[in-house]
Amino acid sequence: MDIHISRSLNRHLLWKSLGLGVNLIITILIARFLEASVSGQFFYFLSWMSLLVLAASLSLDSSITYFLASKKMIAQHLSAVALIWIFFVLCLFILIGFIYGDTISSLIVLPADGILLGLCFIAGQLMINYFTAFFYGEHKFVLPAKLLFFSSIFYMGFLLFYASENNPSHLQHKTIITSYVYLILIQGIAMMLAVLFSKNAQPLSFVFDMTILKQLFLYSSIAFSANILFFLATRIDYWLLNHFHTDAIALGNYIQVSRIVQLFQLFPSLLAAFIFPLVASNKEKMIPYLIFLCRIILLLDLLCVLILGFFGGFLFPFIFGESFRQMHQLFLLLIPGIFALSILAVLSAYFAGVNKVSINMLGSLAALVTIAVLNYFLIPLYDVKAAAVVSSIGYTVCVLVAFYFLKRNINIRIKDLLWINFAEIKNMYKIIMN
């Protein structure tokens, strides 16, 4: 692997990992200070807001990265599009909140000043997503990660200083909640200003080439469809298990295992964020790196899976409690799905980078149909075990669809993605050391 790319990748992974670690600590501190009832309501509120961000973003961040990295559109035009879209989304949500505020409050269980906090969270998260995409499109991976890391460190210090009492008051609860949302807003504004006032920034331009603008939103709409379909493919098993009145303990075991499977995707997702703009800039030149990273991810997955496969029967009940004794068996059934999702993260980034997002959408649709149909017939017979096996089948179908189209473009065999030799392990060691 090229030394410049490997160093850039290492720095990207380092700062993103530090950021994830700090956010995990913040989540734990908020849960401890707010306690179960209040923190549960707050995290439930945030989950709704995150879903609204996903819907409102239209995956425009993917378009920004692709069109900037591939030099199909200049930064000042993309900045203007991003700001106009954020303004449009906020106006739409303000109107919806004004008309249906009471209904929304009862549905989402909003905290005090919930409408205002929701708007701040959505605005901040959209700015973070969109303007981080500008940095990625220009292959600047470290600055946005540093900005988010240091601002999160500051907020973590605030939590430790402000909420140090054993029995925090209602006012402290409210301050912790509002300050977290305002942190997201401040991070978004800081990210926006870092882009708009960077050294090479040009004045915004609101004069657009309509042909290019249509291409931008077409790319966004296809990426958005692919994201929604994949989200449904990875969540529909929850709804079907609930539909067939699955035992609460069994369902809790299954959901906890699913969350562990999602944790396996953190590292591939970080790599995918790095690969996407490089592929958009360099196209087929990135194929060797793509194959190499797939092998590395699978090797790391294998090491983790072997540990949990052998010791999970003891570890899962020890960590989560005696009621989670079904987790080990369900984890074993989901192992093929773990490997499939890891490869899929890299292949999806490749197709997004070569402007073939429709392949990602097709794979997600195939996975969704497979999982929905098989679960509908098998869950009544085999319960959560069926859901685990079917999820592995669905994710494998998704990655096979992606590999089929990859094979049509380049001369590659499936074992090329799977097999890693000793020389490549040594190469990986050199990359880490560099």
N, C-alpha and C positions, 0 to 999 in steps of 0.2 A: 504494500500500500504506500502511496506517495507520502513522503515525510510531512509535507505541509498539510495534507488532508488529515493525516493521523493526529498531528498536534492539534489541529482545529477541532477534530472530533473529541479528543481527550479533554480539552478545555470546556467544550460544550457539555459533555457528560458530567464533568466535575462540578460546574456551577449549577447545572440543572439538578443534580443529585443533592447538593447542599441546599438548594431552594426547597426541594421536596422534603428534606429532613426538617427544616425550620417550620414548614407548613404543617407537618405532622405534629411537631411539638406544640404549635399554636392551637391545633385542633384538640389536642389532649388538655391543654391549659383551659381552653374555653369550656370543654366538657366538665372539668373539675370545678371551675369557678361557678358556672351556671347550674351545675348539678343536672341530674337525669331529666327532670321534667322540663325545665326551661331550655336546656341545651338541645333536647330532642325536638322541641317546637322550632327552635332557631335553625337547626340543621334541616328540618323538614321544609321550612321557608326557603332556605338556600337551595335545596334540591329543586324546588319549583322555579326559582329564579334562574338556575342553571339551565333548566329545560327551556325557559323562555328565551334565554340567550342563544341556545342552540337553534331555536326556531327563527329568532330575529336576525341572526348573523347571516343567514342565507349562504353560509360557507364562503363569504366574501374574502376571508383571510387567506383561503387556499388560492383564490384568483389573484390576490395581490402578490403573493409569493411567486406564483407561476409567471404572471405577466411581467413582473419586474425582473426576475431571474432570466427569463427568456428574451428580455428587451423588446417585448411587444407593446409596452406602454411605459411612459416616463413617470417618475415618482410624483411630480407635482400634480399630474392628472389623477393618479391613483389616490393621492392624499385628499384631493377635492371630492372624489367619489366616496371615499370612506367617511368624510365629515358630513356630506349630504345625507348619506344613508343613516348614520347615527342620529342626525337631527330628525329625519323622517320617522325612524323607529320610536324615538322619545315622544314626538308629537302624537303618534298613533297610540302609544301606551298611556299617555296623559289623557287622551280622549276616552279610551276604554276605561281607565280608572275613574274618570269623572262620571261616566254613565253607569258602570257596573261595579263601583267601588264596594258597596255593601256585600254583593254576591261574592266577589273575589275574596274579601276579608273572611267570610265564613268558610269558603272552600279551602283557602291556603293557611288559615289560622295566622294572620299577619301579626307581627309584634306592633308595639306602639309606633305611630308614624310609619306604618308598613308600606303604604303607597309610595311615600317619598323615599324610603330606604330601598324599595324595589327598583325605582327609577335610577337611583344612584348606583346600585349594584349592576344593573343592566348596562348603563352608560359606561361605567368603569371597566367592566369585563369586555365589552365590545371594543373599547379603545385599546385595552391590553392585547386582545387577539389581533386586531387589525394592524396596529403599529408595530407589534412584534414581528408580524409578517413582513413588514418593510425591511427590518434588519435581516431576517432570514433570506429575503430575496436578493439582498446585497452580500450574502455570505458572512454577515456579522452576527455570530451566534452568542458571543460572550456578554456584550454590553447589556442587552435586555435581561439576561439571566442575573447579572450582577445587580442591576437596578431593582429587580423584584426581590432578590436575596437580602440586600441591605435594608430596604424598606420593611421587609418582614422581620428582620432582626430587631429593628427599632420598635416595631409593634410588639414583638415578644417581650422586650425589655419593659415596655409600658404595661403589659399584662402582669408581669411579675411584680412591678412596683405598685401598680394601682390596686390590684385585686389580691393583696397579700393577706387580707383578713380571713379568719376561719369561717365566718358567716357573713358573706357579702350581702349588702343591702339591695333593695329593689332598684335604687338609683344606680348602684354599681352594675347590676345586671343590665340595665338599659344602656349605660355608658359603654360597657363591653360590646354589646350588640351593635350599637350605632358606630362605635369606633372601628369595628371590623369592616363594616360596609363602607365607611369613609376611607379606610385604608385601600380598598379595591378602587374606589373612585380616584384617589390621589395617585395610585400606581398607574392608572389609565391615563390621567392627565400628564403625568411625568413622562410616560412612554410617548405620548403624542407630541409633547414639546421637544423631546429628544430627537424625534424624526423631523419635525417642522423647522427646528433651529439647529440642525446638525451642520457641520462644517461645509458640506457640499450641497446643502438644501437650496432649492430654487423657489421663488414665489409661487403660490398656488395658482393653478390655471383652471378656470371653469369653462373653457372652450374645448369641447370634446369631438373626436371623430366618432360619429354615431355607429359606424360599422365595427370599430374596435370595441366600443362600449357594449354593443350587442353581444360580441364574442365574450367579453368579460362576464356578463350576466348569464350567458348560456353556460359557460364553464362553471360558474357558481351554482347554478340551478342543478346541474348534473351532479356536482360534488355534494350538494346539499341532499339530493335524493339518495345518493349512495350512503351518506352518513345516517340519514333517517332509517333507511332499510336495514343497515347494519345494526343500528341501535335497537330496532324492533327484533332482529334476529337473535340478539343477545339478551333480550328481556321477555320475549313472548312465552318462554317456558315458565316464568314466574306466574304470569297471568293464567296460563292453562292449568298449572298445579293448583292455583287458588280456585279456578273454575270447577275442578273436579274434587274440591274439598279435601285436599291432602292434609294428613295429620300435621298439626302445628310443629311438633318436634322434628319430624322428617323434613318439613319445608324449611325450618330454621337451619338444619344441617346442610341442606342443599344450597341455600342462599349464601351461607358462610363459605362453602367450598367455591361457589361462583365468584365470590369476592377475592378469594385467594388466586383463582385463575386470572382475574383481572390484574392482580398485583404482578403476575408473571409478564404482563404486557407493558409494564412501565418502561423497562429498558428497551424493548423493540420500538416503542412509541417515540422515545427520545432519539433513537437512531433514525427513525422514519422522518422526524422533523428536520434532522440534519441532511438526510439523503435527498429529500424532495427538491430543494432549490438547486442543489448540485446537479441533479439529473436534468432539471429544466434548463440549466446553462450548458451542460456538456453532453447530454443525450447518451448515445451508445458507449461513450468513453467510460461511463460509470458502471458498465456491466460487470467487469471483474471485481470491483469493490462490492457490488450488490451481492454477487455469489459468495464472496468471502465473508461478508457480514451475516448472511443467512447461516453459513456453517458455524460461525462463532456463536450466534444466538442459540442455535440448536445444541451446541456443546454445553453452554452455560445452563440452558434449560435441563439438559440431561443430568448434569451434576445435581441440580436442585431437586429434580424429580426423583432421582435415586435415593436421596436423603429422606425425602418425605414419603417415598414409596416403602422404604424399609422401616422407618421409625414413626410414620404418621399415626399408626395405631396407638402409640403411647403419647406422641406429641400433641395431637389434636385435643384429646380429652384433658391433657395436662394444662394446655394453654387456655382453652375455651370453656372447660368444665365437663362433668360427666355426661351431661345431656347431649354432647356432640360426638358420641361414639360412632355414629354412622358416617362421619366425614371421611374417614380413611378409605372406605370402600368406594364412596362416590368420587373421591379424588382420583383413585386408580382408574375409574371408568372415564374420567375427563382428561386423562393424560394425552391421548391422541389429539384432542381439541387444543390443548396447551401448545403442542408443537405446531399445529396448523395455524393458530392465530399468530404465533411468533413469525413464521414465514410470511404470512399474509400482510403483516404490518410493513415489511420491507417491500414486498411486491406491489402493494397498494401505493406506496410512496413513489415507486418507479413509474407506474402507469399515470399517476397524477402529474409527474414531471415531464412525461412525453405527450401530454394532452390526450390521454385515453382514459379519462375518469369514468366513461361509460362502462368500461370493463369492470371497474370496482362496483358500479351500480348493479351490473348483471350478476356478479358473484354474490353480492349481498342479497339480491332477490332470490337466487337459487338456494342460498342457505336458509332464508326466511321461509320459503315454501316447503323445503325439506323438513325443517324443524317443526313448523306448524302442523303439517299433515301427519308426520310420524308420531309426534307427541299426542295429537288428538286421538289416535287409535291405541297407542301403547301405554300412556299414563294410566288409564283406567285398569290396565292389566298388571303393570309392573311398577307403578308409582314413581318415586324419585329416581330409582335406578334407570327407568326408561328415559327420563329427562336427561340424565347424565350421558347415557350412551347416544341418544339422539343429538344432543348438543355437539358431541365429538364428531358424529357423522356430518352434521350440518356445516360445521367449521371446516371439515376436510373437503366437503363438496365445494365450498367457497374458494379454498386455496387451489383446488384442482382446476376450477374454472380460470383462475388467474394464471396458473402454470400453462394451461392449454394455449392461451393467447400469447404468453411469453415465448413459448416454444415456436409459435408461428412467426415471431419476429426475429428470433435469434436461434442459433443451433445450440440447444442445451438439453440435457437429460435430467430427469428428476434426481438421479443420484449425484449430479453435479452440485445440487443444493445441499445434499445430506452428508456427503462423505468429506471428512477432514483428515489430513495426514499430519504426520509429526512435524514436517517442515512448516506447515501453516500454523501449528501451535507455537513453534519457535518464533515465527513472524509476528504472531499476536503478542508474544512476550516482549519483543523488541518495540512494537508499537506502544505498548503500555509504558515501557521504560523511557521512551522518547517523550 
